[in-house]
């Protein structure tokens, strides 16, 4: 089976999944909205302030200005000047984005800042080196075609059956779980907080020691990639008695992360079993996109989009309707109204909304 990229789009939301040669999920993107910055974006920006030996603070239309290092400043740059820059790091920890100069010419329009190129599309983040691209939205497919190789088979499908079938959606839902079982016993526990992600290796009924740590290594790398976790990751492995065991674990971790397209540094384990991993932030983590922050439950927007996708995949009916939690209904009557209108256009009928009983907050898969 060839490498395949699935792209499913509604107004305001894109799902993209890369499947490996065996048909297994190897990378995932869930993207919302159009306004956010992304690594790889190219912007025409205005220099707001120069600070000698530090750099230039640039206006990208965000609350915090972007920083262009002093050593990267083009000669003769002055405050108020316009520059084209590429984003290399997103804002984090109270600091604004980091940028580097870009060779693209400045636009003629005087209205700055302006995004010239997006760096967060499915092909940019998941890779264009595939043999088969399958999409369920004609406009999205037209936009992707010019960036595909000549041998890539690109085709339009759907909406029935759903491009992301029940098994794939169930795999996506599992990526929001706190607990992941280890083969042979034991589990991984994921605890994302504001400044880092803690990952705990629990032997449970497994063999323990180095054997469990080595079994956990490839699973950690896969889950980190699919969940789009980034920044500082602190893994609490089971304690290892010797330097040789720690070196074996470090080698195994480094090997498993070597295939990750995102720049990642794996530091040697401490005697206690703690390992620090630094992974570049190229996009928000999956739970940041899909969940509200209290209890990591799916947000109203997520429930609304899931309902729309389910309706498109269901057998057609003359009077389509949805029964939704209040948060999801509010989303469809407010910010997600364009997505609702697009689905109504595809169905050829107005969509009736009604309220779910209190406490009925989520689809079972999510």
C-alpha positions as CSV (number, residue, x, y, z in Angstrom):
1,X,0.0,0.0,0.0
2,X,1.4,3.4,-1.0
3,X,2.0,6.4,1.2
4,X,-1.3,8.3,1.4
5,X,-2.5,11.7,2.6
6,X,-6.1,12.3,3.5
7,X,-7.4,15.9,3.7
8,X,-10.9,16.7,4.9
9,X,-12.0,20.3,5.0
10,X,-15.0,22.4,6.2
11,X,-15.0,26.2,6.5
12,X,-12.7,27.0,9.4
13,X,-11.4,23.4,10.0
14,X,-9.0,21.0,8.2
15,X,-8.3,17.4,9.1
16,X,-5.2,15.8,7.5
17,X,-3.8,12.4,8.1
18,X,-0.7,10.8,6.7
19,X,-0.9,7.0,6.4
20,X,2.2,4.9,6.0
21,X,2.8,2.0,3.6
22,X,0.9,-0.3,6.0
23,X,-2.1,2.0,6.2
24,X,-1.4,3.1,9.8
25,X,-1.7,6.6,11.0
26,X,1.8,8.2,11.0
27,X,1.0,11.9,11.3
28,X,-2.0,14.0,12.0
29,X,-3.1,17.6,11.6
30,X,-6.3,19.2,13.0
31,X,-6.3,22.9,12.1
32,X,-8.8,25.6,13.1
33,X,-9.2,29.2,11.9
34,X,-7.2,31.3,9.6
35,X,-5.7,34.0,11.8
36,X,-3.0,32.3,13.8
37,X,0.7,32.3,13.1
38,X,2.6,29.2,12.0
39,X,6.3,28.2,11.7
40,X,7.2,28.7,8.0
41,X,4.8,31.7,7.4
42,X,6.3,34.5,5.4
43,X,5.2,38.0,6.5
44,X,5.7,41.5,5.3
45,X,6.3,43.2,8.7
46,X,6.9,46.7,10.0
47,X,9.9,47.4,12.3
48,X,8.5,48.9,15.5
49,X,11.7,49.3,17.6
50,X,15.4,48.6,17.3
51,X,17.3,47.6,20.4
52,X,21.1,47.5,19.9
53,X,22.8,44.1,20.3
54,X,19.4,42.4,20.7
55,X,17.5,43.0,17.5
56,X,14.4,44.5,15.9
57,X,10.8,44.1,17.2
58,X,8.4,43.6,14.3
59,X,4.7,44.1,14.1
60,X,2.9,41.0,12.8
61,X,-0.5,42.1,14.0
62,X,-0.2,40.0,17.2
63,X,-0.3,41.2,20.8
64,X,3.4,40.5,21.2
65,X,5.9,41.7,18.5
66,X,8.2,39.3,16.8
67,X,12.0,39.4,17.3
68,X,14.5,39.5,14.5
69,X,18.0,39.0,16.0
70,X,20.5,41.8,15.7
71,X,22.9,39.7,13.7
72,X,20.2,38.9,11.1
73,X,19.2,42.6,10.5
74,X,19.7,43.7,6.9
75,X,22.2,46.6,6.8
76,X,20.6,50.0,7.1
77,X,17.4,48.8,8.7
78,X,15.6,51.7,10.5
79,X,12.5,51.9,12.7
80,X,9.4,52.0,10.6
81,X,11.0,50.0,7.7
82,X,9.3,47.1,6.0
83,X,10.9,43.7,5.9
84,X,9.9,40.2,4.7
85,X,10.5,37.6,7.4
86,X,9.9,33.9,7.9
87,X,8.6,32.7,11.3
88,X,11.0,30.1,12.9
89,X,9.5,29.9,16.4
90,X,6.0,30.6,17.7
91,X,5.3,32.8,20.8
92,X,5.8,31.0,24.1
93,X,6.4,31.8,27.7
94,X,5.6,35.5,27.5
95,X,8.0,36.0,24.5
96,X,6.8,36.8,21.0
97,X,7.6,34.9,17.8
98,X,11.1,34.5,16.5
99,X,11.7,35.4,12.8
100,X,14.5,35.3,10.2
101,X,14.9,37.4,7.0
102,X,13.2,36.1,3.9
103,X,14.1,36.7,0.3
104,X,10.5,37.3,-1.0
105,X,9.9,40.8,-2.4
106,X,7.7,43.2,-0.4
107,X,4.2,43.7,-1.7
108,X,3.2,47.0,-3.3
109,X,0.3,47.5,-0.8
110,X,1.0,49.9,2.0
111,X,-1.1,48.0,4.5
112,X,1.3,46.1,6.7
113,X,1.6,43.6,8.3
114,X,0.5,41.1,5.7
115,X,1.0,37.3,5.4
116,X,2.6,36.5,2.0
117,X,2.8,32.7,2.4
118,X,1.3,30.2,4.8
119,X,3.6,27.7,6.5
120,X,1.0,25.5,8.1
121,X,-0.9,23.8,5.3
122,X,-1.2,20.0,5.2
123,X,1.6,19.6,2.7
124,X,3.9,21.9,4.6
125,X,3.4,20.2,7.9
126,X,2.8,16.6,6.9
127,X,4.9,16.5,3.7
128,X,4.1,16.4,0.0
129,X,6.1,13.2,-0.7
130,X,3.1,10.9,-1.0
131,X,1.8,8.7,-3.8
132,X,-1.9,9.3,-3.2
133,X,-3.8,12.4,-2.0
134,X,-7.5,12.0,-1.3
135,X,-9.6,15.1,-0.5
136,X,-13.3,15.6,0.2
137,X,-13.4,19.3,-0.7
138,X,-13.0,20.6,-4.3
139,X,-11.6,24.0,-3.5
140,X,-9.0,22.5,-1.1
141,X,-7.9,20.0,-3.7
142,X,-7.5,22.8,-6.3
143,X,-5.3,24.7,-3.9
144,X,-3.1,21.7,-3.1
145,X,-2.6,20.4,-6.7
146,X,0.1,22.9,-7.8
147,X,2.3,21.8,-4.8
148,X,2.2,18.1,-5.6
149,X,4.7,16.0,-7.6
150,X,3.8,14.9,-11.1
151,X,3.4,11.3,-10.0
152,X,1.0,12.0,-7.1
153,X,-2.5,10.7,-7.7
154,X,-4.9,13.4,-6.4
155,X,-8.6,12.6,-6.3
156,X,-11.9,14.0,-4.9
157,X,-14.2,11.8,-2.8
158,X,-17.1,11.9,-0.5
159,X,-19.0,13.0,1.4
160,X,-20.2,9.4,1.7
161,X,-18.6,7.3,2.9
162,X,-16.7,9.6,5.2
163,X,-13.0,10.1,4.3
164,X,-12.1,9.8,8.0
165,X,-13.9,6.5,8.8
166,X,-15.0,5.4,12.3
167,X,-11.7,3.5,12.9
168,X,-9.6,6.6,12.1
169,X,-11.8,8.9,14.2
170,X,-11.5,6.4,17.1
171,X,-7.7,6.6,16.7
172,X,-7.8,10.4,16.8
173,X,-10.0,10.3,19.9
174,X,-7.5,8.0,21.6
175,X,-4.9,10.8,21.2
176,X,-6.7,12.9,23.7
177,X,-6.6,10.2,26.4
178,X,-4.4,10.7,29.4
179,X,-3.4,7.0,29.5
180,X,-1.8,4.9,26.8
181,X,-1.2,1.1,27.4
182,X,2.2,-0.3,26.9
183,X,2.6,-3.7,25.0
184,X,3.3,-6.4,27.5
185,X,1.8,-4.5,30.5
186,X,2.3,-1.0,32.0
187,X,1.2,2.3,30.7
188,X,2.2,5.8,29.7
189,X,0.5,8.8,31.4
190,X,0.5,12.2,29.6
191,X,0.1,15.4,31.6
192,X,0.4,18.6,29.5
193,X,0.7,21.8,31.6
194,X,1.4,25.4,30.5
195,X,5.2,25.2,30.6
196,X,5.9,21.5,29.7
197,X,4.4,18.1,29.1
198,X,5.1,15.4,31.7
199,X,5.1,11.8,30.5
200,X,5.2,9.0,33.2
201,X,6.3,5.4,32.4
202,X,4.3,3.1,34.8
203,X,5.4,-0.6,34.8
204,X,2.0,-1.7,36.1
205,X,2.0,-5.5,35.5
206,X,4.8,-5.3,33.0
207,X,8.4,-6.6,33.5
208,X,9.8,-3.3,34.7
209,X,13.2,-1.8,34.5
210,X,15.1,-1.4,31.2
211,X,12.8,-3.7,29.3
212,X,9.7,-1.6,29.9
213,X,11.7,1.6,29.2
214,X,12.8,0.3,25.8
215,X,9.2,-0.8,25.0
216,X,8.0,2.7,25.9
217,X,10.5,4.6,23.7
218,X,8.9,4.0,20.2
219,X,5.4,4.5,21.6
220,X,6.4,7.9,23.2
221,X,7.9,9.1,19.9
222,X,4.8,8.1,18.0
223,X,2.3,9.6,20.5
224,X,4.3,12.9,20.8
225,X,4.3,13.2,17.0
226,X,0.6,12.4,16.6
227,X,-0.4,14.6,19.5
228,X,1.8,17.5,18.2
229,X,3.4,17.9,21.6
230,X,6.3,20.4,21.7
231,X,8.5,22.5,23.8
232,X,9.9,20.8,26.9
233,X,8.9,17.1,27.4
234,X,9.9,15.5,30.6
235,X,9.7,11.7,30.7
236,X,9.9,9.9,34.0
237,X,11.2,6.5,33.0
238,X,11.7,3.6,35.4
239,X,14.9,3.8,37.4
240,X,18.0,2.3,35.7
241,X,20.9,1.1,37.8
242,X,23.8,1.4,35.5
243,X,25.2,3.9,33.0
244,X,25.1,1.2,30.3
245,X,21.3,0.9,30.7
246,X,20.9,4.6,30.5
247,X,23.0,4.8,27.4
248,X,20.9,2.0,25.8
249,X,17.8,4.0,26.5
250,X,19.3,7.2,25.2
251,X,20.3,5.5,21.9
252,X,16.8,3.9,21.5
253,X,15.0,7.2,22.1
254,X,17.3,9.1,19.8
255,X,16.7,6.5,17.1
256,X,12.9,6.6,17.4
257,X,12.8,10.4,17.2
258,X,15.2,10.5,14.3
259,X,12.3,9.9,11.9
260,X,10.4,12.9,13.3
261,X,10.3,15.8,10.7
262,X,10.2,18.3,13.6
263,X,13.5,19.3,15.1
264,X,13.9,17.4,18.3
265,X,16.7,17.1,20.9
266,X,16.9,14.1,23.2
267,X,19.1,14.6,26.3
268,X,20.8,11.7,28.2
269,X,18.8,10.1,31.0
270,X,19.5,11.0,34.6
271,X,20.2,8.2,37.1
272,X,16.6,8.7,38.4
273,X,15.2,7.9,35.0
274,X,14.2,11.5,34.0
275,X,14.8,12.4,30.4
276,X,14.3,15.9,28.9
277,X,13.2,16.1,25.3
278,X,13.0,19.5,23.5
279,X,10.8,19.5,20.4
280,X,10.3,22.6,18.2
281,X,6.8,24.0,18.2
282,X,5.5,24.1,14.7
283,X,1.7,24.1,15.5
284,X,-0.6,23.9,18.5
285,X,-0.9,20.5,20.3
286,X,-3.9,18.5,19.4
287,X,-5.5,18.9,22.8
288,X,-5.1,22.7,22.5
289,X,-7.1,22.7,19.2
290,X,-9.8,20.2,20.2
291,X,-10.4,20.7,23.9
292,X,-11.4,23.3,26.4
293,X,-8.8,23.7,29.1
294,X,-11.0,22.5,32.0
295,X,-10.6,18.7,32.2
296,X,-9.5,18.4,28.5
297,X,-13.0,17.7,27.4
298,X,-13.9,18.4,23.8
299,X,-14.9,22.0,23.2
300,X,-18.2,23.2,21.8
301,X,-16.5,23.9,18.5
302,X,-15.1,20.4,18.3
303,X,-18.5,18.8,19.1
304,X,-20.2,21.0,16.5
305,X,-17.7,20.1,13.7
306,X,-18.0,16.4,14.6
307,X,-21.7,16.6,14.3
308,X,-21.5,18.3,10.9
309,X,-19.1,15.7,9.6
310,X,-21.3,12.9,10.9
311,X,-24.3,14.5,9.2
312,X,-22.5,14.7,5.8
313,X,-21.5,11.0,6.1
314,X,-25.0,9.8,7.1
315,X,-27.7,8.7,4.5
316,X,-29.5,11.8,3.1
317,X,-32.7,13.0,4.6
318,X,-35.2,15.6,3.5
319,X,-35.2,17.3,7.0
320,X,-31.7,17.1,8.4
321,X,-31.4,17.8,12.1
322,X,-28.9,17.7,15.0
323,X,-29.4,17.4,18.7
324,X,-26.4,19.1,20.4
325,X,-25.1,20.3,23.7
326,X,-25.7,24.0,24.3
327,X,-22.0,24.9,23.6
328,X,-22.1,23.2,20.2
329,X,-25.4,24.8,19.2
330,X,-24.0,28.2,20.2
331,X,-21.0,27.6,18.0
332,X,-23.1,26.7,15.0
333,X,-25.3,29.7,15.5
334,X,-22.2,32.0,16.0
335,X,-18.6,31.6,14.8
336,X,-19.2,28.3,12.9
337,X,-22.2,29.6,11.0
338,X,-20.1,29.5,7.7
339,X,-19.4,25.8,8.3
340,X,-23.1,25.2,9.0
341,X,-24.1,27.0,5.8
342,X,-21.6,25.0,3.7
343,X,-23.1,21.7,5.0
344,X,-26.6,23.0,4.3
345,X,-25.5,23.8,0.8
346,X,-24.1,20.3,0.3
347,X,-27.3,18.7,1.7
348,X,-29.6,21.0,-0.2
349,X,-31.7,21.7,2.9
350,X,-31.8,23.8,6.0
351,X,-30.4,22.2,9.2
352,X,-32.6,22.1,12.3
353,X,-30.9,22.4,15.7
354,X,-32.2,21.2,19.0
355,X,-30.7,21.1,22.6
356,X,-29.4,17.9,24.0
357,X,-30.3,17.0,27.7
358,X,-28.0,18.7,30.2
359,X,-24.8,16.7,30.8
360,X,-24.8,15.1,27.4
361,X,-21.6,16.8,26.4
362,X,-19.8,14.5,24.0
363,X,-19.9,12.0,21.3
364,X,-18.8,8.6,22.7
365,X,-15.7,8.5,20.6
366,X,-14.5,11.9,21.9
